[in-house]
């Protein structure tokens, strides 16, 4: 799926507020596991006053070692599939839930190639894998975002909030 932001789409703070309202109404807490966004999703969440009522914690797992140490992603999986893969996104989202000490019931994980380097023909710059976990469901999704590094990271954050709102709404 290729994503581009249109004028009709809500901005990230508005999406985050929608997510916060849904989490609060359902008495759920969120945990994040981020690679290519380096904590931008968690930062957007904690920009909202009162976020401690619905945001449990965030993991910034930029390196493969961090994915293994903090989330329990197996080294063999990283070696076999690569960090930017469906299997690793799934392992990251499940690891985030497991390492939240049962306080969070909702999770998002992102792993991708933000650029400007690091891409390959199989995984070009702008490729991002998402993992989502909501009560009763775990899913993954691959997107490709255009633009420079900042645009890819911003689109990743926005898509994470958009999808979580849809899954919980």
Secondary structure, 3 states (H helix, E strand, C coil): CEECCCCCCCCHHHHHHHHHHHHHHHCCCEEEEECCCCCHHHHHHHCCCCHHHCEEEEEECCCHHHHHHHHCCCHHHHHHHCCCCHHHHHHHHHHHHHCCCCCCCEEEEEEECCCCCCCCCCCCCCEEEEEEEECCEEEEEEEEECCCHHHHHHHHHHHHHHHHHHHHC
